[in-house]
């Protein structure tokens, strides 16, 4: 039940609350049981993948992208650009690769 909630995109804190386990207890269990830790990471990756698909499939993926940015730190653009320095990309190389393979749609004007 806990891993299922994580795979749906529920935060660890939310999944712990729904399952009646404290986040600190989960942290201890993850350290003691590497298999559990791997399962938690896999469930979180499934949630991230599902949201990436929604962004890719949606005509207006702003909501899914906003959720990705709030839920997964690597998607949140907290860096600022200076005039002489560009900020590192927070978009995964896999997503960039998929985005670059999508043909550009150009509307013809009459």
TORVOKOL-656818 format. One record per atom (N, C-alpha, C): residue number from 0; atom name; y, x, z. Coordinates in nm, 3 decimals. Layout:
// TORVOKOL-656818
{node NUM,'CA',{Y,X,Z}}
...
***
This chain:
// TORVOKOL-656818
{node 0,'N',{-0.119,0.082,0.000}}
{node 0,'CA',{0.000,0.000,0.000}}
{node 0,'C',{0.126,0.087,0.000}}
{node 1,'N',{0.127,0.193,0.081}}
{node 1,'CA',{0.241,0.282,0.090}}
{node 1,'C',{0.267,0.351,-0.044}}
{node 2,'N',{0.163,0.409,-0.104}}
{node 2,'CA',{0.179,0.480,-0.230}}
{node 2,'C',{0.220,0.385,-0.342}}
{node 3,'N',{0.171,0.262,-0.337}}
{node 3,'CA',{0.209,0.163,-0.437}}
{node 3,'C',{0.358,0.134,-0.430}}
{node 4,'N',{0.412,0.124,-0.310}}
{node 4,'CA',{0.554,0.098,-0.293}}
{node 4,'C',{0.637,0.215,-0.347}}
{node 5,'N',{0.591,0.337,-0.321}}
{node 5,'CA',{0.661,0.453,-0.374}}
{node 5,'C',{0.660,0.453,-0.527}}
{node 6,'N',{0.547,0.416,-0.585}}
{node 6,'CA',{0.536,0.416,-0.731}}
{node 6,'C',{0.623,0.308,-0.795}}
{node 7,'N',{0.665,0.210,-0.716}}
{node 7,'CA',{0.757,0.107,-0.766}}
{node 7,'C',{0.903,0.150,-0.757}}
{node 8,'N',{0.926,0.265,-0.691}}
{node 8,'CA',{1.062,0.315,-0.678}}
{node 8,'C',{1.124,0.294,-0.541}}
{node 9,'N',{1.047,0.240,-0.448}}
{node 9,'CA',{1.096,0.221,-0.312}}
{node 9,'C',{1.110,0.359,-0.248}}
{node 10,'N',{1.214,0.380,-0.171}}
{node 10,'CA',{1.236,0.508,-0.104}}
{node 10,'C',{1.126,0.532,-0.001}}
{node 11,'N',{1.111,0.656,0.040}}
{node 11,'CA',{1.013,0.689,0.145}}
{node 11,'C',{1.047,0.612,0.272}}
{node 12,'N',{1.174,0.607,0.307}}
{node 12,'CA',{1.215,0.534,0.429}}
{node 12,'C',{1.178,0.387,0.417}}
{node 13,'N',{1.206,0.327,0.301}}
{node 13,'CA',{1.173,0.186,0.280}}
{node 13,'C',{1.024,0.160,0.282}}
{node 14,'N',{0.948,0.246,0.217}}
{node 14,'CA',{0.802,0.231,0.214}}
{node 14,'C',{0.743,0.249,0.353}}
{node 15,'N',{0.796,0.345,0.429}}
{node 15,'CA',{0.750,0.365,0.567}}
{node 15,'C',{0.777,0.240,0.650}}
{node 16,'N',{0.898,0.187,0.638}}
{node 16,'CA',{0.934,0.066,0.714}}
{node 16,'C',{0.845,-0.051,0.680}}
{node 17,'N',{0.816,-0.067,0.551}}
{node 17,'CA',{0.732,-0.179,0.507}}
{node 17,'C',{0.587,-0.164,0.554}}
{node 18,'N',{0.546,-0.041,0.576}}
{node 18,'CA',{0.406,-0.016,0.615}}
{node 18,'C',{0.390,0.013,0.764}}
{node 19,'N',{0.501,0.014,0.837}}
{node 19,'CA',{0.493,0.034,0.982}}
{node 19,'C',{0.465,0.177,1.025}}
{node 20,'N',{0.515,0.273,0.949}}
{node 20,'CA',{0.498,0.414,0.986}}
{node 20,'C',{0.636,0.478,0.990}}
{node 21,'N',{0.658,0.568,1.083}}
{node 21,'CA',{0.788,0.633,1.090}}
{node 21,'C',{0.796,0.746,0.987}}
{node 22,'N',{0.913,0.769,0.932}}
{node 22,'CA',{0.928,0.879,0.837}}
{node 22,'C',{0.891,1.015,0.896}}
{node 23,'N',{0.918,1.034,1.025}}
{node 23,'CA',{0.882,1.163,1.088}}
{node 23,'C',{0.730,1.179,1.096}}
{node 24,'N',{0.660,1.070,1.121}}
{node 24,'CA',{0.512,1.075,1.123}}
{node 24,'C',{0.460,1.107,0.983}}
{node 25,'N',{0.520,1.046,0.883}}
{node 25,'CA',{0.479,1.075,0.745}}
{node 25,'C',{0.501,1.222,0.711}}
{node 26,'N',{0.615,1.277,0.753}}
{node 26,'CA',{0.642,1.419,0.730}}
{node 26,'C',{0.533,1.507,0.790}}
{node 27,'N',{0.492,1.476,0.912}}
{node 27,'CA',{0.385,1.552,0.977}}
{node 27,'C',{0.254,1.540,0.900}}
{node 28,'N',{0.222,1.418,0.858}}
{node 28,'CA',{0.098,1.396,0.784}}
{node 28,'C',{0.099,1.470,0.651}}
{node 29,'N',{0.214,1.471,0.584}}
{node 29,'CA',{0.224,1.541,0.455}}
{node 29,'C',{0.203,1.691,0.472}}
{node 30,'N',{0.250,1.746,0.584}}
{node 30,'CA',{0.231,1.889,0.610}}
{node 30,'C',{0.087,1.920,0.644}}
{node 31,'N',{0.022,1.829,0.716}}
{node 31,'CA',{-0.118,1.849,0.758}}
{node 31,'C',{-0.216,1.823,0.645}}
{node 32,'N',{-0.182,1.735,0.555}}
{node 32,'CA',{-0.275,1.691,0.450}}
{node 32,'C',{-0.212,1.712,0.312}}
{node 33,'N',{-0.240,1.826,0.249}}
{node 33,'CA',{-0.183,1.854,0.118}}
{node 33,'C',{-0.218,1.748,0.013}}
{node 34,'N',{-0.334,1.686,0.025}}
{node 34,'CA',{-0.372,1.582,-0.072}}
{node 34,'C',{-0.276,1.462,-0.061}}
{node 35,'N',{-0.241,1.423,0.060}}
{node 35,'CA',{-0.146,1.314,0.079}}
{node 35,'C',{-0.011,1.351,0.021}}
{node 36,'N',{0.033,1.474,0.045}}
{node 36,'CA',{0.160,1.519,-0.010}}
{node 36,'C',{0.158,1.510,-0.162}}
{node 37,'N',{0.049,1.552,-0.223}}
{node 37,'CA',{0.037,1.545,-0.369}}
{node 37,'C',{0.040,1.400,-0.417}}
{node 38,'N',{-0.021,1.310,-0.342}}
{node 38,'CA',{-0.021,1.168,-0.379}}
{node 38,'C',{0.120,1.109,-0.368}}
{node 39,'N',{0.194,1.148,-0.267}}
{node 39,'CA',{0.331,1.101,-0.249}}
{node 39,'C',{0.417,1.149,-0.366}}
{node 40,'N',{0.405,1.277,-0.401}}
{node 40,'CA',{0.481,1.333,-0.512}}
{node 40,'C',{0.445,1.265,-0.644}}
{node 41,'N',{0.316,1.236,-0.663}}
{node 41,'CA',{0.271,1.169,-0.785}}
{node 41,'C',{0.326,1.026,-0.793}}
{node 42,'N',{0.327,0.956,-0.682}}
{node 42,'CA',{0.381,0.819,-0.680}}
{node 42,'C',{0.531,0.819,-0.711}}
{node 43,'N',{0.603,0.916,-0.656}}
{node 43,'CA',{0.745,0.926,-0.685}}
{node 43,'C',{0.769,0.961,-0.832}}
{node 44,'N',{0.685,1.046,-0.887}}
{node 44,'CA',{0.697,1.081,-1.029}}
{node 44,'C',{0.669,0.959,-1.118}}
{node 45,'N',{0.574,0.875,-1.078}}
{node 45,'CA',{0.546,0.753,-1.154}}
{node 45,'C',{0.669,0.661,-1.155}}
{node 46,'N',{0.735,0.649,-1.042}}
{node 46,'CA',{0.855,0.565,-1.034}}
{node 46,'C',{0.965,0.621,-1.123}}
{node 47,'N',{0.984,0.752,-1.119}}
{node 47,'CA',{1.086,0.815,-1.202}}
{node 47,'C',{1.054,0.796,-1.350}}
{node 48,'N',{0.928,0.813,-1.386}}
{node 48,'CA',{0.887,0.795,-1.525}}
{node 48,'C',{0.912,0.651,-1.572}}
{node 49,'N',{0.878,0.554,-1.489}}
{node 49,'CA',{0.899,0.414,-1.525}}
{node 49,'C',{1.048,0.385,-1.548}}
{node 50,'N',{1.133,0.442,-1.463}}
{node 50,'CA',{1.277,0.422,-1.481}}
{node 50,'C',{1.328,0.492,-1.606}}
{node 51,'N',{1.274,0.608,-1.636}}
{node 51,'CA',{1.312,0.677,-1.759}}
{node 51,'C',{1.276,0.592,-1.880}}
{node 52,'N',{1.160,0.532,-1.877}}
{node 52,'CA',{1.119,0.443,-1.987}}
{node 52,'C',{1.215,0.326,-2.002}}
{node 53,'N',{1.255,0.268,-1.889}}
{node 53,'CA',{1.348,0.155,-1.895}}
{node 53,'C',{1.481,0.198,-1.956}}
{node 54,'N',{1.527,0.316,-1.920}}
{node 54,'CA',{1.651,0.366,-1.977}}
{node 54,'C',{1.635,0.384,-2.128}}
{node 55,'N',{1.521,0.441,-2.169}}
{node 55,'CA',{1.498,0.468,-2.311}}
{node 55,'C',{1.480,0.339,-2.391}}
{node 56,'N',{1.419,0.237,-2.332}}
{node 56,'CA',{1.389,0.114,-2.404}}
{node 56,'C',{1.502,0.012,-2.400}}
{node 57,'N',{1.590,0.026,-2.306}}
{node 57,'CA',{1.696,-0.073,-2.286}}
{node 57,'C',{1.812,-0.050,-2.380}}
{node 58,'N',{1.871,-0.158,-2.425}}
{node 58,'CA',{1.993,-0.145,-2.505}}
{node 58,'C',{2.109,-0.104,-2.416}}
{node 59,'N',{2.107,-0.153,-2.294}}
{node 59,'CA',{2.209,-0.116,-2.197}}
{node 59,'C',{2.137,-0.065,-2.074}}
{node 60,'N',{2.108,0.063,-2.072}}
{node 60,'CA',{2.031,0.121,-1.963}}
{node 60,'C',{2.115,0.168,-1.847}}
{node 61,'N',{2.240,0.120,-1.838}}
{node 61,'CA',{2.329,0.167,-1.732}}
{node 61,'C',{2.275,0.138,-1.593}}
{node 62,'N',{2.216,0.021,-1.574}}
{node 62,'CA',{2.165,-0.014,-1.441}}
{node 62,'C',{2.047,0.076,-1.404}}
{node 63,'N',{1.952,0.093,-1.497}}
{node 63,'CA',{1.837,0.178,-1.468}}
{node 63,'C',{1.881,0.322,-1.446}}
{node 64,'N',{1.976,0.370,-1.526}}
{node 64,'CA',{2.026,0.506,-1.509}}
{node 64,'C',{2.097,0.521,-1.375}}
{node 65,'N',{2.175,0.422,-1.336}}
{node 65,'CA',{2.244,0.427,-1.206}}
{node 65,'C',{2.142,0.432,-1.093}}
{node 66,'N',{2.032,0.356,-1.108}}
{node 66,'CA',{1.929,0.358,-1.005}}
{node 66,'C',{1.860,0.494,-1.002}}
{node 67,'N',{1.833,0.550,-1.119}}
{node 67,'CA',{1.774,0.684,-1.125}}
{node 67,'C',{1.863,0.784,-1.052}}
{node 68,'N',{1.992,0.777,-1.079}}
{node 68,'CA',{2.085,0.871,-1.018}}
{node 68,'C',{2.093,0.855,-0.867}}
{node 69,'N',{2.080,0.732,-0.819}}
{node 69,'CA',{2.086,0.711,-0.674}}
{node 69,'C',{1.954,0.742,-0.605}}
{node 70,'N',{1.845,0.723,-0.676}}
{node 70,'CA',{1.712,0.738,-0.615}}
{node 70,'C',{1.658,0.880,-0.621}}
{node 71,'N',{1.688,0.951,-0.730}}
{node 71,'CA',{1.635,1.086,-0.751}}
{node 71,'C',{1.750,1.184,-0.763}}
{node 72,'N',{1.764,1.275,-0.667}}
{node 72,'CA',{1.879,1.364,-0.660}}
{node 72,'C',{1.903,1.445,-0.789}}
{node 73,'N',{1.797,1.482,-0.857}}
{node 73,'CA',{1.815,1.564,-0.977}}
{node 73,'C',{1.884,1.488,-1.091}}
{node 74,'N',{1.894,1.356,-1.081}}
{node 74,'CA',{1.962,1.276,-1.183}}
{node 74,'C',{2.108,1.253,-1.148}}
{node 75,'N',{2.150,1.286,-1.028}}
{node 75,'CA',{2.286,1.260,-0.984}}
{node 75,'C',{2.377,1.376,-1.021}}
{node 76,'N',{2.482,1.348,-1.093}}
{node 76,'CA',{2.574,1.452,-1.136}}
{node 76,'C',{2.680,1.475,-1.029}}
{node 77,'N',{2.651,1.563,-0.937}}
{node 77,'CA',{2.745,1.592,-0.829}}
{node 77,'C',{2.828,1.716,-0.860}}
{node 78,'N',{2.791,1.785,-0.967}}
{node 78,'CA',{2.864,1.906,-0.999}}
{node 78,'C',{2.993,1.871,-1.072}}
{node 79,'N',{3.091,1.956,-1.057}}
{node 79,'CA',{3.217,1.936,-1.127}}
{node 79,'C',{3.237,2.051,-1.224}}
{node 80,'N',{3.306,2.023,-1.330}}
{node 80,'CA',{3.334,2.125,-1.430}}
{node 80,'C',{3.469,2.188,-1.403}}
{node 81,'N',{3.473,2.319,-1.417}}
{node 81,'CA',{3.602,2.385,-1.417}}
{node 81,'C',{3.635,2.416,-1.562}}
{node 82,'N',{3.754,2.459,-1.589}}
{node 82,'CA',{3.796,2.484,-1.727}}
{node 82,'C',{3.712,2.594,-1.792}}
{node 83,'N',{3.671,2.693,-1.715}}
{node 83,'CA',{3.599,2.807,-1.773}}
{node 83,'C',{3.449,2.800,-1.752}}
{node 84,'N',{3.401,2.699,-1.685}}
{node 84,'CA',{3.260,2.695,-1.649}}
{node 84,'C',{3.204,2.556,-1.675}}
{node 85,'N',{3.091,2.551,-1.743}}
{node 85,'CA',{3.029,2.420,-1.766}}
{node 85,'C',{2.926,2.394,-1.658}}
{node 86,'N',{2.911,2.268,-1.623}}
{node 86,'CA',{2.816,2.228,-1.519}}
{node 86,'C',{2.675,2.230,-1.575}}
{node 87,'N',{2.576,2.265,-1.493}}
{node 87,'CA',{2.438,2.262,-1.540}}
{node 87,'C',{2.394,2.118,-1.566}}
{node 88,'N',{2.305,2.102,-1.659}}
{node 88,'CA',{2.255,1.970,-1.694}}
{node 88,'C',{2.165,1.917,-1.584}}
{node 89,'N',{2.178,1.788,-1.555}}
{node 89,'CA',{2.090,1.725,-1.457}}
{node 89,'C',{1.984,1.640,-1.525}}
{node 90,'N',{1.983,1.643,-1.657}}
{node 90,'CA',{1.885,1.565,-1.733}}
{node 90,'C',{1.766,1.654,-1.763}}
{node 91,'N',{1.647,1.601,-1.741}}
{node 91,'CA',{1.528,1.681,-1.761}}
{node 91,'C',{1.512,1.719,-1.908}}
{node 92,'N',{1.456,1.836,-1.935}}
{node 92,'CA',{1.434,1.878,-2.073}}
{node 92,'C',{1.345,1.781,-2.151}}
{node 93,'N',{1.250,1.718,-2.082}}
{node 93,'CA',{1.162,1.623,-2.148}}
{node 93,'C',{1.240,1.503,-2.201}}
{node 94,'N',{1.332,1.451,-2.118}}
{node 94,'CA',{1.413,1.336,-2.160}}
{node 94,'C',{1.507,1.376,-2.273}}
{node 95,'N',{1.567,1.494,-2.263}}
{node 95,'CA',{1.654,1.540,-2.371}}
{node 95,'C',{1.577,1.551,-2.502}}
{node 96,'N',{1.455,1.600,-2.493}}
{node 96,'CA',{1.371,1.612,-2.612}}
{node 96,'C',{1.343,1.475,-2.673}}
{node 97,'N',{1.311,1.378,-2.587}}
{node 97,'CA',{1.285,1.242,-2.636}}
{node 97,'C',{1.411,1.180,-2.695}}
{node 98,'N',{1.523,1.201,-2.630}}
{node 98,'CA',{1.648,1.145,-2.680}}
{node 98,'C',{1.685,1.204,-2.816}}
{node 99,'N',{1.660,1.334,-2.833}}
{node 99,'CA',{1.696,1.398,-2.960}}
{node 99,'C',{1.606,1.354,-3.075}}
{node 100,'N',{1.489,1.299,-3.043}}
{node 100,'CA',{1.398,1.254,-3.148}}
{node 100,'C',{1.427,1.111,-3.194}}
{node 101,'N',{1.515,1.041,-3.123}}
{node 101,'CA',{1.549,0.904,-3.160}}
{node 101,'C',{1.647,0.909,-3.277}}
{node 102,'N',{1.616,0.838,-3.386}}
{node 102,'CA',{1.708,0.842,-3.501}}
{node 102,'C',{1.840,0.773,-3.467}}
{node 103,'N',{1.945,0.829,-3.519}}
{node 103,'CA',{2.077,0.772,-3.496}}
{node 103,'C',{2.095,0.651,-3.583}}
{node 104,'N',{2.149,0.545,-3.526}}
{node 104,'CA',{2.173,0.422,-3.601}}
{node 104,'C',{2.319,0.418,-3.644}}
{node 105,'N',{2.339,0.411,-3.772}}
{node 105,'CA',{2.474,0.406,-3.826}}
{node 105,'C',{2.491,0.270,-3.893}}
{node 106,'N',{2.591,0.197,-3.847}}
{node 106,'CA',{2.619,0.066,-3.908}}
{node 106,'C',{2.705,0.087,-4.031}}
{node 107,'N',{2.667,0.018,-4.138}}
{node 107,'CA',{2.747,0.026,-4.259}}
{node 107,'C',{2.852,-0.083,-4.255}}
{node 108,'N',{2.968,-0.048,-4.303}}
{node 108,'CA',{3.078,-0.145,-4.307}}
{node 108,'C',{3.083,-0.207,-4.447}}
{node 109,'N',{3.112,-0.331,-4.449}}
{node 109,'CA',{3.125,-0.401,-4.578}}
{node 109,'C',{3.264,-0.398,-4.629}}
***
